[in-house]
């Protein structure tokens, strides 16, 4: 790839990261419950994704089984969204997003277990640092932690990271035939909407999760429509387009824009004010994510070459 193409792809990736960073802000402003916000984010995105697929008319040679895997990835994503929106409600947009993005470490550990991709020392060192950061964010030893339910929010954030990791691994496998980005996004969005619909009929009130509210009301659904267009369509398509075209170090930097900017937007736009202890925990986690992204590498059991972690 020449310098001009590299700069173009990087600009598109960074644009996607900036756009997606507003997603938790728009969700918080909508005042929808976690399942309602996630479900309509998917439903409102589908017509736009379908139109883009039709307009571009790109050939999609994937088999039915491969497309079903992408839908299964979307179902896993529904669990991620349930956990993520709950974390945002309970502990704020910035902290909830940051904990969820610790998936970069979990993906590495799962890849070690599933694919024999051994992590290097920098990744292993990051684990206790992240755990201590989560402990600080949860509000222990803190007289006035930020968030209505900080402990509950940290737990939801950890599940966000776990389910997001599962989604990424399945999504990566589903894209082994390198389908057009819009087509893959459409399939996973269908799966996510289906998964959220199933979750809505489960008795989740015992874990403080309300079912989907299907009656459209304004301005709630105006914000959710904007969330779907900006994040699920524009932002993620920009990221999906650029990731295969960039070296790992560049994509990692672009992806890290999202949690970093979300913290800023939460403070500036929503007046979120984490305590000093929570800020220290956020710095430890963000520093670990950056360290793993920049210096982390894995070694395949069948190859000696290191591969950068995304």
N, C-alpha and C positions, 0 to 999 in steps of 0.2 A: 504494500500500500504506500502510495506517495504521500508527501507532506500535506498537500492540499486535501486529499481524501481523508487523511487522518484528522485534520483539523475540523473538517465538515462533520465527520462521525462523532467526534468528541463534543462538538457544539450541540449536536442533536441529543446526545446522551445527557449532557448537563442541563439542557432545556427540559428533558423528561424528568430529571431528578428534581428540578425546581418546581415543576408543575405538580408532581406527586407529593411534594412536601406540604402542599396546602390541603391534601385529602383529610387528615385528621382534624384540621381547623374547620373545614366545611361540615364535616360530620358533627363536630361539637356544636357549631352554630345551629345546625338543623334541629337539635333537641329530639331527634328520633332515638328510639331504643336500639341496642346493638344489632339485633336481628333485622329490624325494619330498615335501618340505615344500610346495612350490608346487602340485603335482598334487593332493594330498589336501586342501589348502585349498580348491581349486575343487570337487572331487568331493563333499566333505562339505557344501559350501554349497548345491549344486544342489537336494537335496530340500527344504530350508527355503525357498529362493527359489520353487520350484515350488508349494509349499503356499501361500505368501503370494499368488502369482499367482491360484491357484484360489480362495482365500478372498475376495480383494478383487473378483475378477471384473470388472476394468476392461476397457473396450473397447480393443482394440489394432488400429488400422486400417492399420498399416504393411504395405507390400508385401513379398513374399518377397525381392526384391532388397535392400530396406532392411534386413531382418533378417539377410541374408547379410553385409552390410557390418558389422553389429554383431559377427557371429561372426568376421569377418576382423580387426576391432579386437581381439577377444579373443586371436586367434592372435599378433598383435603384442605383446599384453600378456604372453604366455608367454615371449617373449624378454626382456622387461623383468624378469619374476620370476626367470628363470634368472640374469641378471646381478646383480639386486638381492640375492638370497640368497647368491650367491657373494661379493659385496662384504661382506655382513654377516659371513660366515665368515672372510674374510681380513683385514678391517680394523675390525670392530666395528659394532654396531648404530647408534650415533650418527653416526659419520663416514660410513658407507655410506648411511644415510638422507639425510643432508645433501647429499652429492654427487648422489644421485639426484634430489633436489628442485631442483637447478639447471636442471631441464627448463624452468622458467619462462622462462629466457633462450633456450634452444634452440628452444622452441615459437615464440617471437617471431621468431627468425631464419628458421625454416622458413616461417612465415606471410609474412614479407617476400618470400622466394623464391617461394613457391607462390601467394600471394594478393595480392602487391603491397602488403602492409600495412607501411609504412615505420616502423621504430622511432625513438623520439626519442633525444636525446643521452644521457640517463641510462642507457638500455639499452646503448648502444654503449660507454660508459665502464665499465660493469660487466664487460664481457668480459675485458679483461686482468686485472682484479682477481680474478675467479673463476679464471682460469688460474694466477695466482700462488698463490692459495689452494690449488689442487689440487697444485701443486708442493710446497708446504710440507707438506701432509698426507701426501704419498707417502713422506716420510721422508728425502729428500735433505738433506744438511747436518745430519742428526739422528743422534746416537749411539744413542739408544734410542727409536725411534718405536713407537707402540702398534700392535698387530696382528701376526698371524703372517706375513703377506705384504703389507705396506703398498702397494708399487708395484702388485702384482697387484690389490689391493683398489681402488685408485684407478682403474685401467683398467676394472675391472668396474663401478665406480660411474659412470664416464662413459658406458659403454654402457647402463647403467640409465637415465640421463637421456635418451639418444638414443632408445631404444626406447619409453620412457614418453611422449616427445614425439610419436612416430609414432602410438602408441596414442591419445593425446588428440585428435590431429587427425582420425584416422579415426572415433573415437567421436563427436566433435562432428558430423561429417558424417552418421553413422548416426542421429543423434538430431534431424535437421532436421525430422522430422515430430512431434517432441515426444511420444514414446511414454511410457507409464507407467514410472516408474523401475525397478520390480521386473522388468518384462518386458525392458527393455534390459539390466539387470544379468544376468538369466538367460542371454540370448543371448551376451553377451560372456564370461560364465563358462564356457559350453559351448565356445566357441572357444578359450579359454585352456587348458582341460583337454585338448582335442584337440591343441593345439599342443605342450603339455608332453609328451603321450604320444608324439608324433612325435619330439620332441627326445631322448627316452629311448632310442630305437632308433638314434640316430646315434652314430658313433664320436667322442664328445666327451672321452674320457679323456685325450687328448693335451693338452687345455686344462684338465685337472684337474676335470672334471665327471663324476660317477658317475651311472649310470642310476637310474631309479625303483626303490625297494624296495617290492614289492607286498605282501609279507607283513606284516599288521598286528601290531604289537607294542606293549605298554604299558610305560611311560607315554607313549611317543612319540606314538601316535595319539590319546591323550587330549588332549595339548597341541594337536595339529593340528586336532582337532574343535573345541576351544575357539577356536582361531585362526580357523577358518572361520566359526563363529557370530558371534563378536564383530566381526571385521574385515570379512570378505567380505559378511556379511549385514547385521548391525546398523549397523556404522560407515559402510559405503559407501552403504547405503540412506538413512541420515540425511543424508549429504552430497549424494547425488543428488536427494533431495527438496528440500533447501534452496537449492541453487545457482541454479536458475532463478527463485527468489523473492526473491533478495537483490541489491542493487547490487554492482558489482564490488569496490569497496573493502572491503565487509563479507565477501564470500566469500574474498577474498585473505587477510584476517586469519585467518579460520577455518582455511583450509588450511595456513597457516604454523604453526599450533599443532602439527601432526603432527611435523615434523622437530625442532622446538624441544623438545617434550616427550620425544621418543624419546632425544635426547641426555641429558636429565635422568634418564630411567628407566635408560639404559645405565650411567650413573655410579652411581646409587643402588642399583639392583637387581642389576646384573651386575659391579659393581666395575671398570668400564672406566676406564682412566686415560690419556688422550691426553697426549703430551708437550707442553711449552710451545709448540714450533714448530707442532705439529699444532693446538693450540688457537687459535693466531694464524690459521692457515689456515682453520679452521672459522668464526672470527669474520668473516674477510674474505668468505667465501662466504655466510654467513647474512646479513651486512650487505648484500651485493649483491642477494640474493634479496628482502630486505625493500625495498630501494631500488627495484628493478624493479617489485615488486608495488604499491608505494605511488605512485611517481612515474613509472613507465614508461607510455608510451602509444604507440599506433600510428596512422598516418594512412593510410587506404585510398587506393589510386590513383584510385578513382572517386568518393571523397567527401573532403571537407575536414575532417569532424568527427573528433576524436580518440576512440579507443576504449580503455578501460582493459584492460590485459593481465591475464588471470586466471592 
